[in-house]
Amino acid sequence: MATITVRQLSDETHARLRLRAAEHGRSVEAEVRAILDAATEAPRVDFAWRDRILALGEKYGDAGTELASLIPPRDSDARRLPFVDY
């Protein structure tokens, strides 16, 4: 297991962590672990949107081809989807 040190944590943040830990019946250290675990877990992705877009592509033929080519397969890593900055 790895160990990290957080320096220069404000007193206010530490107090809020203590309160949050008490609400969950945990130590501050366990609360921080829970927060970090939740913040870094893989997102759950609903692929229903993918199926709807592919169905539109089938319905309208070539009009949906370009959009359908951008849709990742169901077994892809959703965290690697390309995002466009407009």
C-alpha distances in whole Angstrom, upper triangle without the diagonal:
4,7,10,14,16,20,23,22,26,27,28,25,23,26,26,22,23,26,24,21,24,26,23,23,19,18,18,14,14,17,15,12,15,17,14,13,17,18,16,17,20,23,25,29,32,34,37,38,38,40,43,43,43,46,48,48,49,52,53,53,52,51,48,47,46,43,42,41,39,37,34,34,32,30,29,26,27,25,27,30,32,33,37,37,41
4,7,10,13,16,20,20,23,25,26,23,21,24,24,21,22,25,23,21,24,26,23,23,20,18,17,13,14,16,14,11,15,16,13,13,17,17,15,17,19,23,26,29,32,34,38,38,38,41,43,43,43,46,48,47,49,52,53,52,52,51,47,47,45,43,42,41,38,37,34,34,33,30,29,25,27,24,26,29,31,32,35,35,39
4,7,10,13,17,16,20,21,23,20,18,22,22,18,20,23,21,19,22,24,22,22,18,16,15,11,13,15,12,11,14,15,13,14,17,17,16,18,21,24,27,30,34,36,39,40,40,43,45,45,46,48,50,50,52,54,55,54,54,53,49,49,47,44,44,43,40,39,36,37,35,33,31,28,29,26,28,31,33,33,36,36,39
4,7,10,13,13,17,19,20,17,16,19,20,16,18,21,20,18,22,24,22,22,19,16,14,11,13,14,11,11,14,14,12,14,17,16,15,18,21,24,27,30,34,36,39,39,39,42,44,44,45,48,49,49,51,53,54,54,53,51,48,48,46,43,43,42,39,38,36,37,35,33,31,28,28,25,27,30,31,31,34,33,37
4,6,10,10,14,16,18,15,14,17,18,15,17,20,20,18,21,24,22,23,19,16,13,11,14,15,11,12,16,15,13,16,19,18,18,21,24,26,29,32,36,38,41,41,42,45,46,46,47,50,51,51,54,56,56,56,55,53,50,50,48,45,46,45,41,40,38,40,38,36,34,31,31,27,29,32,33,33,35,34,37
4,7,7,10,13,14,12,11,15,15,13,15,18,18,17,20,22,21,22,19,16,13,11,14,14,11,12,15,14,13,16,18,16,17,20,24,25,29,31,35,37,40,40,41,44,45,45,46,49,50,50,53,54,55,55,54,52,49,49,47,44,45,44,40,40,38,39,38,37,34,31,30,27,29,31,32,31,34,32,35
4,6,9,12,14,12,11,15,16,15,17,20,20,19,22,24,24,25,22,19,15,14,18,17,14,16,19,17,16,20,21,20,20,24,27,29,32,35,38,40,43,43,43,47,48,47,49,52,52,52,55,57,57,57,56,54,52,51,49,46,47,46,43,42,40,42,41,40,37,34,33,30,31,34,34,33,35,34,36
4,6,9,11,10,10,14,15,14,16,19,19,20,22,24,25,25,23,20,16,16,19,18,15,18,21,18,18,22,23,21,22,26,29,30,33,36,39,42,44,43,44,48,48,48,50,53,53,53,56,58,57,58,57,55,52,52,50,47,48,47,44,43,42,44,43,42,39,35,35,31,33,35,35,34,35,34,36
4,7,8,7,7,10,11,11,13,15,16,16,19,20,21,22,19,17,13,14,17,15,12,16,18,15,15,19,20,18,20,24,27,28,31,34,37,39,42,41,43,46,46,46,48,51,51,52,54,56,56,57,56,54,51,51,49,46,47,46,43,42,41,42,41,40,38,34,33,30,32,34,34,33,35,33,35
4,5,5,6,9,10,11,12,14,15,16,18,20,21,22,20,18,14,16,19,17,15,18,20,17,18,22,22,20,23,26,29,30,33,35,38,41,43,42,44,47,48,47,50,52,52,53,56,57,57,58,57,55,52,53,50,47,48,48,44,44,42,44,43,42,40,37,35,32,34,36,36,34,36,34,36
4,6,5,6,9,10,10,12,14,15,16,18,20,21,19,17,13,15,18,16,15,19,20,18,19,23,23,22,25,28,31,31,34,37,40,43,45,44,46,49,49,49,52,54,54,55,58,59,59,60,60,57,55,55,53,50,51,51,47,46,45,47,45,45,43,39,37,35,37,39,39,37,39,37,39
4,5,5,6,9,10,11,12,14,15,17,19,20,19,17,14,16,18,16,15,19,19,17,19,22,22,21,24,26,30,30,32,35,37,41,42,42,44,47,47,47,50,52,52,53,56,57,57,58,57,55,52,53,51,48,49,49,45,44,43,45,44,43,41,38,36,33,36,37,38,36,37,35,37
4,5,5,6,9,10,10,12,14,15,17,18,16,15,11,13,15,13,11,15,16,13,15,18,18,17,20,23,26,26,29,32,34,37,39,39,41,44,44,44,47,49,49,50,53,54,54,55,54,52,49,50,48,45,46,46,42,41,40,42,40,40,38,34,32,30,32,34,35,33,35,33,35
4,5,5,6,9,10,10,12,14,15,16,14,12,9,11,13,11,10,14,15,14,15,18,19,18,21,23,27,28,30,33,36,39,41,41,43,45,46,46,49,51,51,52,55,56,56,57,57,55,52,53,50,47,48,48,44,43,42,43,41,41,39,35,34,31,34,36,37,35,37,36,38
4,5,5,6,9,10,11,12,14,15,14,12,10,13,15,12,13,16,17,15,18,20,20,20,23,25,29,29,32,34,37,40,42,42,44,47,47,48,50,52,52,54,56,57,58,59,58,56,53,54,52,49,50,50,46,45,44,45,43,43,41,38,36,33,36,38,39,37,39,38,40
4,5,5,6,8,10,11,12,14,13,13,10,13,14,11,11,15,15,13,16,18,18,17,21,23,26,26,28,31,33,37,39,39,41,43,44,44,47,48,49,50,53,54,54,55,55,53,50,51,49,46,46,47,43,42,41,42,40,40,38,35,33,31,34,35,36,35,36,35,37
4,5,5,6,8,10,11,12,10,9,6,9,10,7,8,11,11,10,13,15,15,15,18,20,24,24,26,30,32,35,37,38,39,42,43,43,45,47,48,49,52,53,53,55,54,52,49,50,48,45,45,45,42,40,39,40,38,37,36,33,31,29,32,33,35,34,36,35,37
4,5,5,6,9,10,10,9,8,6,9,11,8,10,13,13,13,15,18,18,18,21,23,27,27,29,33,35,38,40,41,42,45,46,46,49,50,51,52,55,56,57,58,58,56,53,53,52,48,49,49,45,44,42,43,41,40,39,36,34,32,35,37,39,37,40,39,41
4,5,5,6,9,10,10,10,9,12,13,10,12,15,14,14,17,19,18,19,22,24,27,27,29,32,34,38,39,40,42,44,45,46,48,50,50,52,54,55,56,57,57,55,52,53,51,48,48,49,45,44,42,43,41,41,40,36,35,33,36,37,39,37,40,39,41
4,5,5,6,9,9,9,8,11,11,7,10,12,11,10,14,15,15,16,19,20,23,24,25,28,30,34,36,36,38,40,41,42,44,46,47,48,50,51,52,54,54,52,49,50,48,45,45,45,42,40,39,40,37,37,36,33,31,29,33,34,36,34,37,36,38
4,5,5,6,5,6,5,8,8,5,8,11,10,10,13,15,15,16,19,20,23,24,26,29,31,35,37,38,39,42,42,43,45,47,48,50,52,53,54,55,55,53,50,51,49,46,46,46,43,41,39,40,38,37,36,33,32,30,33,35,37,36,38,38,40
4,5,5,6,7,8,11,11,9,12,14,13,14,17,18,18,20,22,23,27,27,29,32,34,38,39,40,42,44,45,46,48,50,51,52,54,55,56,58,58,56,53,54,52,49,49,50,46,44,43,43,41,40,39,36,35,33,37,38,40,39,42,41,43
4,6,8,10,11,14,12,10,13,15,13,14,17,18,17,19,22,22,26,26,26,30,32,35,36,37,40,42,42,44,46,47,48,50,52,53,54,55,56,54,50,52,50,47,47,48,44,42,41,41,39,38,38,35,33,32,35,37,39,38,40,40,42
4,6,9,10,12,10,8,12,13,10,12,15,15,14,17,20,19,23,23,24,27,29,33,34,36,38,39,40,42,44,45,46,48,50,51,52,53,54,52,49,50,49,45,45,46,42,40,38,39,36,35,35,32,31,30,33,35,37,36,39,39,41
4,7,10,12,9,9,13,14,12,14,17,17,17,20,22,22,25,26,27,31,32,36,38,39,41,43,44,45,47,48,50,51,53,54,56,57,57,55,52,53,52,48,48,49,46,43,41,42,39,38,38,35,34,32,36,38,40,39,42,42,44
4,6,8,6,6,10,10,10,12,14,15,15,18,20,20,24,25,26,30,32,36,37,39,40,42,44,45,46,48,49,51,53,54,55,56,56,55,51,52,51,48,47,47,44,42,40,40,38,37,36,33,32,31,34,36,38,38,41,41,43
4,5,5,6,9,10,11,12,14,15,17,18,20,21,25,26,28,32,34,38,40,41,42,44,46,47,48,50,51,52,54,56,57,58,58,56,53,53,52,49,49,49,45,43,41,42,39,38,37,34,33,31,35,37,39,38,41,41,44
4,5,5,6,9,10,10,12,14,15,16,18,20,24,25,27,31,33,37,39,40,41,43,45,45,47,49,50,51,53,55,56,57,56,55,51,52,50,47,47,47,44,42,40,41,39,37,36,33,32,30,33,35,37,36,39,38,41
4,5,5,6,9,10,11,12,14,15,17,18,22,24,26,30,33,36,38,39,40,43,44,45,46,48,50,50,52,54,55,56,55,54,51,51,49,46,46,46,42,41,38,39,37,35,34,31,31,28,31,33,35,35,38,37,40
4,5,5,6,9,10,10,12,14,15,16,20,22,24,27,30,33,36,37,38,40,42,43,44,46,47,48,50,52,53,54,54,52,49,49,48,45,44,44,41,39,37,37,35,33,32,29,29,27,30,32,35,34,37,37,40
4,5,5,6,9,10,11,12,14,15,19,20,22,26,29,32,34,35,36,39,40,41,42,44,46,47,49,50,51,52,52,50,47,47,46,43,43,43,39,38,36,36,34,33,32,28,28,26,29,31,33,32,35,35,38
4,5,5,6,8,10,10,12,14,18,19,22,25,28,31,34,34,35,38,39,40,42,44,45,46,48,49,50,51,51,49,46,46,44,41,41,41,38,36,34,35,33,32,30,27,26,24,27,29,31,30,33,32,35
4,5,5,6,9,10,11,12,16,18,20,24,27,30,32,33,34,37,38,39,40,42,44,44,46,48,49,50,49,48,45,45,43,40,40,39,36,35,32,33,31,29,28,25,24,22,25,27,30,30,33,33,36
4,5,5,6,9,10,11,14,16,18,21,24,27,30,31,32,34,36,36,38,40,41,42,44,46,47,48,48,46,43,43,42,38,38,38,35,33,31,31,29,28,27,24,23,21,24,26,29,29,32,32,35
4,5,5,6,9,10,14,15,17,20,23,27,29,29,31,33,34,35,37,39,40,41,43,45,45,46,46,44,41,41,40,37,37,37,33,32,30,31,29,28,26,23,22,20,23,25,27,26,29,29,32
4,5,5,6,9,12,14,17,20,23,26,29,29,30,33,34,34,36,38,39,40,42,44,45,45,45,43,40,40,38,35,35,35,32,30,28,29,27,26,24,21,20,18,21,23,25,24,27,27,30
4,6,5,6,10,12,14,18,21,24,27,27,28,31,32,33,34,36,38,38,40,42,43,44,43,42,39,39,37,34,34,34,31,29,26,27,25,23,22,19,18,16,20,22,24,25,28,28,31
4,6,5,9,10,12,15,18,22,24,25,26,28,30,30,32,34,35,36,38,40,41,42,41,40,37,37,36,32,32,32,29,27,25,26,23,23,22,18,17,15,19,21,23,23,26,27,29
4,6,9,10,13,15,19,22,24,24,25,28,29,30,31,34,35,35,38,39,40,41,40,38,35,36,34,31,31,31,27,26,24,25,23,23,21,17,16,14,17,19,21,20,23,23,26
4,6,9,12,15,18,21,24,24,24,27,29,29,30,33,34,34,36,38,39,39,39,38,34,34,32,30,29,29,26,24,22,23,21,20,18,15,14,11,15,17,19,19,23,23,26
4,6,9,12,16,18,21,22,22,25,27,27,28,31,32,32,34,36,37,38,38,36,33,33,32,29,28,28,25,23,20,21,19,17,16,13,12,11,14,16,19,20,23,24,27
4,7,9,13,15,18,19,19,21,23,24,25,27,29,29,31,33,34,34,34,33,29,29,28,25,24,24,21,19,17,17,15,14,13,9,9,8,11,13,16,17,21,23,26
4,6,10,12,15,16,16,19,20,21,22,25,26,26,28,30,31,32,32,30,27,27,26,23,22,23,20,17,15,16,14,14,13,10,8,8,11,12,15,16,19,21,24
4,7,10,12,14,14,16,18,19,20,22,24,25,27,28,30,30,31,29,26,26,26,22,21,22,20,17,15,15,12,13,12,11,9,10,13,13,17,17,21,23,25
4,6,9,10,11,13,15,15,17,19,20,21,23,25,26,27,27,26,22,23,22,19,18,19,16,13,12,12,10,11,11,10,7,9,12,11,15,15,19,21,23
4,6,7,9,10,12,13,14,16,18,19,20,22,24,25,25,24,20,22,21,18,17,18,16,13,12,12,10,12,12,12,10,13,15,13,17,17,20,22,24
4,5,5,7,9,10,11,13,15,16,17,19,20,21,22,21,17,18,18,15,13,15,14,10,10,9,7,10,11,12,10,13,14,13,16,17,19,22,24
4,5,5,6,9,10,11,13,14,16,17,19,20,21,20,17,18,19,15,14,16,15,12,12,12,10,13,14,16,13,17,18,16,18,19,21,24,25
4,5,5,6,9,10,11,12,14,15,17,18,19,17,14,16,16,12,11,14,13,10,11,12,11,15,15,16,13,16,17,14,16,16,18,21,21
4,5,5,6,9,10,11,12,14,15,16,17,16,12,13,14,10,9,11,10,7,8,9,8,12,12,14,12,15,15,12,15,16,18,21,22
4,6,5,6,9,10,11,12,14,15,17,16,12,14,15,12,10,13,13,10,11,10,10,13,14,17,15,18,19,16,18,19,21,24,25
4,5,5,6,9,10,10,12,14,16,14,11,14,15,12,10,14,14,11,13,13,13,17,17,19,17,20,21,18,19,20,21,24,24
4,5,5,6,9,10,11,12,13,11,8,10,11,8,7,11,10,8,12,12,13,17,17,19,16,19,19,16,17,17,18,21,21
4,5,5,6,9,10,10,12,11,8,9,11,9,6,9,10,8,11,11,12,16,16,18,17,20,20,17,18,19,20,24,24
4,5,5,6,9,10,12,12,9,11,13,11,9,13,14,12,15,14,15,18,19,22,20,23,23,20,21,22,23,26,27
4,5,5,6,8,10,9,7,10,12,10,9,13,14,13,16,16,17,21,21,23,21,24,24,20,21,21,22,25,24
4,5,5,6,7,7,4,6,9,8,7,10,12,11,14,15,17,20,20,23,21,24,23,20,20,21,21,24,24
4,6,5,8,9,7,8,12,11,9,12,15,14,16,16,18,21,21,24,23,26,25,22,23,24,25,28,28
4,6,9,9,8,11,14,13,12,15,17,16,19,19,20,24,24,27,25,29,28,25,25,26,26,29,29
4,7,6,6,9,12,12,11,14,16,16,20,20,22,25,25,28,26,29,28,24,24,25,25,27,27
4,5,6,7,10,11,10,13,15,16,19,19,21,24,24,27,26,29,27,24,24,25,25,28,27
4,5,5,8,10,10,11,14,15,18,19,22,25,24,27,25,28,26,23,22,23,23,26,25
4,6,7,8,9,11,13,14,18,20,22,25,24,26,25,27,25,22,21,21,20,23,22
4,6,5,6,9,10,11,14,16,18,21,21,23,21,24,22,19,18,19,19,22,21
4,6,5,6,9,10,13,15,18,20,19,22,21,23,21,18,17,19,19,22,22
4,6,5,7,9,13,15,18,20,19,21,19,21,19,16,15,16,15,19,19
4,5,5,7,11,13,16,18,17,19,17,19,17,14,13,14,14,17,17
4,5,5,9,10,13,16,15,17,16,18,17,14,14,15,16,20,20
4,6,8,10,13,15,14,16,15,18,15,13,12,14,15,19,20
4,6,10,12,14,12,14,13,14,12,9,9,11,12,16,17
4,7,9,11,10,12,10,13,12,9,10,12,14,17,19
4,6,8,6,8,8,11,9,8,10,13,15,19,21
4,6,5,9,9,13,12,11,13,16,19,22,24
4,6,8,9,12,13,12,15,18,21,24,26
4,7,9,12,12,12,16,18,22,25,28
4,6,9,8,9,12,15,18,22,24
4,5,6,8,11,14,17,20,23
4,5,6,9,11,15,18,21
4,6,9,10,14,16,19
4,6,9,12,15,18
4,6,10,13,16
4,7,10,13
4,7,9
4,6
4
